């Protein structure tokens, strides 16, 4: 997969927003004090993100929580 490409298999808004901001999951993980694996698992649906995780991500990215963590089809 070419660098900078958003994986089509993942429709979570966090992927799109990170890509648009030129940031990575590792960057986000460091800013919110979580592991890269935790961020990845939440963004692909393998882990249910808690309220604190959702709020920290939204604050760091400057995005409302409901926009960042809405239901994805």
N, C-alpha and C positions, 0 to 999 in steps of 0.2 A: 504494500500500500504506500503510495507516495506521501512524503512528509507533508503535514498540513491538511491531509484529507480526513474528514470526519467519517468514522466507520458507519456505513449505512445500516448495519445490524443494530445499532444503538440509537434509539430515538429520544433518549432523555434530554431535556432542555439544557442540562449542565454541560453536555458535550458541545452543543452549538454555542452557548455563551462563552465558554472557555476559548473555543476556536475564534470567535469574533473578537475577543479581547486579546488574542495572541498569547494566551496563557495555557498552562498544562495542568493536569491533575496533580502532578508532583508539586507544582507551585501552590495550588489550592490547599493541598494536604499540609504543607509547611505553614501556611498562613492560619489555618484553623486548628493546628495542633493535633492532627490525626495522621495516620499512616496513609501512604499512597494506596495501599491495598484496601483500606477501609473506604476511601473515597471511590475507588473503582468499583468495589462491590455494591456500594449504594447506588452508583450511577448506572449499573447494569441490572439492578433489581435482585441481586443475590443477598442483600442485607437491607432491612427496613431502616431508613434513616430516622433517628430520633429528633425530637423538637430542637434540642441544642445544636445538633449537627446542621439541620436545615437552616436555623437562624444564623449560625456562624457563616455558612456558605453564602447566604443571601447578603449579609453585611459586607463580607469581603469583596464580593462581586458587584455590589451596588445594585442588586436586583431584588424586587419584592419576593418574599418567600413563596407566595401563592403562584407567582409566575415561574419560579425556578423548580418548584416541586409540585406541579400539577399532575394529574393522572395522564399517562401517555398510553396511546392505543397501540 
